[in-house]
């Protein structure tokens, strides 16, 4: 019997990860990274689908999640391996885009250097999630190089725009790609061992415009400070956040101190220090619980604001204007007893000699798109560390990346041998938001 894990090459993993980090694929500028992955796939005997989904077409799609970075298209590349017998479809997928590195002076090395020190590779995107993407590709290629003596189909998809609300995954789904199960190797390492995430919170972003009334600062009481009135709204947001988190019953979400955070990210207002602030604009990130859609979360938030201003002399007559900036990610969950969870847990135990911790995340990712828009049961399991993501001196362990790749090979082998009915019986229901 072929030992496919022996086809996972640690040297190739290191070389490809360094190469991919050196491509500064900041969200909106992912073309070169996707092209590099397409070139790697072309070196294998696999089917390739490589295209750009235009932003105008994406915006017309009712599932469009919004986007914050201007772009003309979303580049996607998909590789496909078909086995010799019919069977399940397994999807390994991840995003190529990274957040901007920020102030270079905070980095020990150039952010896109791919510097190697011992077991760790440093660079923007090393943890989130170029290491996971390289691990998934290594697992995919282990099947490509070891023959087609397997049932079913294996799909590898590299997408853009995860850091920008999941637009790339929507493009992949619009491209017709589907599977019976999916694994996303986003960062899940805790204390040196990857956890297995089966659920995550959602998030959306809103713009709130608060009206005030200008007056000379020395006659402040004659004006209406937009900042003072925003504080009224802020207190209502905090009360709503508290109520949502106290109502949570999912045991894996309850372990987090704050599963569903509402955060004021930006505040802009006023024109002059000697004038009462006549307007204020805030951008707010609102957490979305499991079982709640984006539309339901927005309606809940608006109700909380409406109740807060009902008896306010100024705000009741001059209500704030609330508009959606981006739908972001809806929440998502896969049942703990799903065969996908069992297959990955058993494979991780084979590799690490211990069962992985099954957990949930308070942040969103592309799992939401596959679960909510394509009804594909999905889990998250990857070599990065979320504490290092989006931060200076981001890094990842090469050994962990190698072990995750081997775990993904074992998991895929198990899933391809699963009964199709058992995989499809637990497909998520289509959600409206």
Secondary structure, DSSP 8 states (H G I E B T S, - for coil): ---GGGG--HHHHHHHHHHHHTS--BTT--HHHHHHHHHHHHTSS-EEEEEEEEHHHHHHSTT----SS--SEEEEEEEEEE-SEEEEEEEEEEE--B-----GGG-SS-TTS--EETTEEESTTIIIIIHHHHHHHHHHHHHHHS-S-SEEEEEEEEES-GGGTSHHHHHHHHTT---SEEEE----EETTEE-EEEEE-EEEEEEEEEE-B--BGGGGGGSB-HHHHHHHHHHHHHHHHHHHHHT---HHHHTSTTSS--EEEEEEE-S-TTB---EEEEEEEEEE-TT--HHHHHHHHHHHHHHHHTT-TTTTTS--EEEEEEEEE--EE--TTSHHHHHHHHHHHHHHSS---EEEESS--THHHHHHTT--EEEE--SS-GGGTTSTT-EEEHHHHHHHHHHHHHHHHHHHTS-HHHHHTT-------
